[in-house]
Amino acid sequence: MAVPGGADVARRLLDQRSTIAAALAQQSNTGVPDGDSPVRAASTTTPPPEDISLYAYPAWSAAFISAVARRAGVPESDFPSSSRHTRYIDAVLVRAITDPQGVRFRPYAPEERAPRPGDLLCADRSAVPLAHWSMRLTEVGQSRPMHCDVVVRHGPGVVEAVGGNVQEIVALRRFPSDAAGRVLPAPPVQPPFVLVLVAQDQG
């Protein structure tokens, strides 16, 4: 089993956008989240071109993932809540390097591992995407627009994942996969998948 109850929790959160957005508004971090644009109430500044995408206003996609992790029982120490995808990604990557036996998630390149329910599938939305997730270790703490979805189902030829702030809603999306279940590269016009955070069995 992956994250305990992760897939079911993601489905139950499909109608909780307003709750998550309100929680995000109360966070002390007022910076522009990676992969999102500023919350309307906080700023009317036009985001940089690379930050304009289907994950735009308001900025709550990382907060959605954080809420899923909390509801699934993943402790803050293993997966810090954040309005920035890169904050929890960095924490997971650093933990995987420094404490490989005690990690809750292990990082893999999409071509290396087929995602399972409860895993996170992450794309890099920057103008110059990472060629491999390990390159992120050279820029830990720096801003980079990314987006992660929670995998809820996988089958022959398809991976289904739920993400927040996709066209301003929580959405279930289907991505093509190969015969082994590994997600196929995104089309050239879409942000490339660069990371699968594989949940480790607990107990």
C-alpha positions in Angstrom: 0.0 0.0 0.0 1.2 3.5 -0.7 0.2 6.5 1.5 -2.5 5.1 3.8 -5.9 6.2 2.4 -4.2 8.6 0.0 -6.3 7.8 -3.1 -9.6 7.8 -1.1 -8.7 11.1 0.6 -7.9 12.7 -2.7 -11.4 11.8 -4.0 -13.1 13.1 -0.9 -11.3 16.4 -1.3 -12.7 17.0 -4.8 -15.4 19.4 -3.4 -13.2 21.2 -0.8 -11.6 23.9 -2.9 -13.0 26.8 -0.9 -11.7 25.3 2.4 -8.2 24.8 1.1 -8.1 28.2 -0.5 -9.2 29.8 2.8 -6.5 27.9 4.7 -3.9 29.1 2.2 -4.9 32.7 2.7 -4.1 32.4 6.4 -0.5 31.2 5.8 2.2 33.5 6.9 4.2 33.1 3.6 3.1 35.9 1.4 5.5 35.2 -1.5 4.4 34.0 -4.9 4.1 30.2 -4.8 6.0 28.1 -7.3 3.8 26.9 -10.0 1.0 29.3 -9.1 0.2 33.0 -9.5 -0.6 35.4 -6.6 -3.9 35.1 -4.8 -6.2 37.7 -6.2 -6.9 39.3 -2.8 -3.2 39.6 -2.1 -2.0 41.2 -5.3 -3.1 42.4 -8.7 0.4 42.2 -10.2 0.5 40.3 -13.4 2.6 37.1 -12.9 5.7 36.4 -15.0 5.0 34.8 -18.4 6.3 31.4 -17.2 3.8 31.4 -14.3 0.8 31.8 -16.6 -0.8 28.4 -17.2 -3.9 26.4 -16.5 -2.9 26.3 -12.8 -3.4 30.0 -12.4 -5.5 32.0 -10.0 -5.7 31.6 -7.1 -2.6 29.9 -5.7 -3.7 26.8 -3.9 -2.4 23.7 -5.8 0.4 23.0 -3.4 -2.0 23.7 -0.5 -4.2 21.0 -1.9 -1.4 18.4 -2.0 -0.5 19.4 1.6 -4.1 18.9 2.7 -4.1 15.4 1.1 -0.9 14.5 2.9 -2.3 15.7 6.3 -5.6 13.8 5.8 -3.7 10.7 4.8 -1.8 10.8 8.1 1.6 11.8 6.7 3.3 13.8 9.4 4.6 17.3 8.9 8.1 16.2 9.5 8.0 13.9 6.5 6.0 16.2 4.2 5.9 19.9 5.2 2.7 21.8 4.4 3.4 24.6 2.0 1.9 27.0 -0.7 5.0 26.1 -2.8 5.4 22.7 -4.4 9.2 23.1 -4.3 9.2 23.4 -0.5 7.8 19.9 0.1 9.7 18.5 -2.9 13.0 19.9 -1.5 12.3 18.5 1.9 11.6 15.0 0.5 14.7 15.1 -1.8 17.0 16.2 1.0 15.6 13.5 3.3 16.0 10.9 0.7 19.7 11.7 0.4 20.4 12.2 4.1 18.2 9.5 5.6 17.4 7.0 2.8 16.2 4.3 5.2 13.7 6.6 7.0 12.0 8.3 4.1 8.3 8.4 3.6 8.8 9.1 -0.2 11.5 8.1 -2.6 12.3 10.1 -5.7 12.4 8.5 -9.2 12.5 9.8 -12.7 9.2 9.1 -14.5 11.0 6.7 -16.9 12.4 4.7 -14.0 9.2 3.9 -12.0 5.5 3.3 -12.6 3.5 5.4 -10.2 1.0 3.8 -7.9 -2.0 5.2 -6.0 -0.7 7.5 -3.3 2.4 8.5 -5.2 3.0 12.1 -6.5 3.6 12.8 -10.2 5.4 16.1 -10.6 5.9 18.4 -13.6 8.4 21.3 -14.1 6.6 24.3 -15.5 9.7 26.5 -15.8 11.1 27.9 -19.1 14.1 25.6 -18.7 12.9 22.4 -17.1 15.1 20.1 -15.1 16.6 17.3 -17.2 16.5 15.1 -14.1 15.1 15.5 -10.6 18.6 15.2 -9.1 19.4 18.6 -10.6 17.0 20.1 -8.1 19.5 19.3 -5.4 21.8 22.0 -6.7 19.2 24.7 -6.3 17.3 23.7 -3.1 15.4 26.6 -1.7 15.3 28.5 -5.0 12.1 29.3 -6.8 11.0 27.0 -9.6 7.4 26.7 -10.9 6.3 23.1 -10.5 3.0 21.2 -10.1 2.3 17.8 -8.5 -0.8 15.5 -8.7 -1.8 12.6 -6.5 -2.0 9.3 -8.4 -5.3 7.7 -7.6 -5.5 4.9 -10.2 -3.4 3.1 -12.7 -4.1 0.6 -15.4 -3.1 -0.6 -18.8 -2.1 2.5 -20.8 -3.2 5.1 -18.3 -2.3 6.8 -15.0 -5.1 8.8 -13.3 -4.2 11.6 -10.9 -5.9 14.3 -9.0 -4.5 17.8 -8.7 -5.6 21.1 -7.2 -6.0 24.5 -9.0 -6.2 22.8 -12.5 -8.3 25.4 -14.3 -9.3 26.7 -10.9 -10.8 23.3 -9.7 -9.7 20.0 -8.3 -9.5 17.8 -11.3 -9.0 14.2 -12.2 -6.7 13.9 -15.2 -5.6 10.9 -17.3 -2.1 10.5 -18.6 -1.0 7.8 -21.1 1.5 5.2 -19.8 3.6 2.5 -21.4 3.1 -1.3 -21.0 4.9 -1.2 -17.7 2.8 1.6 -16.3 5.3 4.3 -16.6 3.9 7.7 -17.6 4.8 8.7 -21.1 6.6 12.0 -21.8 4.2 15.0 -22.0 3.6 16.6 -25.4 6.1 19.4 -26.3 3.6 22.1 -25.5 3.0 20.7 -21.9 5.3 20.9 -18.8 7.4 17.8 -18.7 7.1 15.2 -15.9 10.4 15.2 -14.0 9.7 13.4 -10.8 7.7 10.6 -9.2 7.6 10.7 -5.4 6.9 7.1 -4.5 5.2 6.5 -1.2 6.9 3.9 1.0 5.0 1.3 2.8 4.7 1.9 6.6 4.5 -0.6 9.3 
